[in-house]
Amino acid sequence: MRLSSGQHRTSLSGGLVLERLLAFVNVFTDSSNVREVSVTLGGLSNVEELYETGESRVSIVSAANIEEIRDFVNGKVRKIPGIKSAVTYIVLDDHKCLRNGSGRLTSQ
């Protein structure tokens, strides 16, 4: 079965496969709170991956739908102390995806 654009499969125990929408959330922080913001972001359930790019944290977020992403960003991410702003990019399609069926990164 082909997934809709921007969706990926996440395998759970028991063979259940969920189709999830992906988004990149670019978070800009105060320089004094960098570590605390990273730890807090990394602990949120929707955050699948988290990277530091120098001035910001970029997280790959998954959700069941666009409303869940909106609620996650507005209700959780933007309320973390030390975050100045957050910009969200919804994944519309993937052209070179390094994820396998288990959701883990693989080399191509």
N, C-alpha and C positions, 0 to 999 in steps of 0.2 A: 504494500500500500504506500503510495507516494504521500508525503506530508505536505501540508500547505506551506507556502513560502514563509520563511522565518521561524518555522517550527522545527523542533528536534525531538528525538526519542530519549527518554530517560528510563533505564531498566531498574526495576525494583526487585526485591527478593520475591520468589515465587513466580518469576517470569512475567509479571505485570509490566506493561510498557505504557508510559504516559507520553502524550504529545504536548509539548510546552512551547510557548512563545518566548523568544529570546530578545533581550535588549542590552545595549551597552549603556552604563550609567557612569558618566564622567563627573567626579566629585572634586570640587576645589575647597581646600581647607586653609584655616589659619596656620601659619608656620609653627605656632606653639603647641598645636594639638594633633600633629601628624600621626604619631604613634597611637594615641587613643582612638582617633577616627578609624584608623586601619583595623585595629582590634575589634572595635564595635561593628564596622561594616562586615568584616570577615565572619562574625558570629551570627549574622542574619540569615535566616533559612532560605531566602530566595537568591542569595548571592552564591553562584556556583564557582566563580573564579574572581580573584582580586589582584590587580597589578598596580605598582607605583610607577608613575611616569615623571617624577621630579616635582612638578607643581601640583599634581593631582593624583587621585586614585581612580582607576578605571575598573569597574566591576562588570562581569557578565552575569546578568540576572535572568532567571526564568520564571514564568508565571503561566497560569492556565489561559489568561486572556489579557487584553489591553487594560481592562478595568483593574485587574489585580496589580499590574505593573504601575499604573497611576496611583493606586492606593498605597502601594509599597513605597514608591518614591516620595510622595507627599506626606504620608502618614508615619513613615519610619526614617528614611534616609535624611530628608531635609530637617528633621527634628534632632539629629545628632549634634551635640555641642561641638563647635569648632568648624562646622561646615558652612562655607560662605555661599556656595551655589552648587547646583547639580543640573547637568544637561543629559537628557535621555535620548538615545537613538534606538529606535525599534528595528530589529533585523527583518528586512523584507524578503531576502532570499540569500542562500549561501551558494557560492561558486567554487570554493575550495574549503571544505570543512575538514578539520583534523579530528573530529569526534567520531568514534565508532558507535555501534549500537548501545554500548553500555554507558555512553556519556563521557567516557574517558578520552583524553587526547591520545592520538596515535600519529605515527610518522607516515608520510606518504612517499 
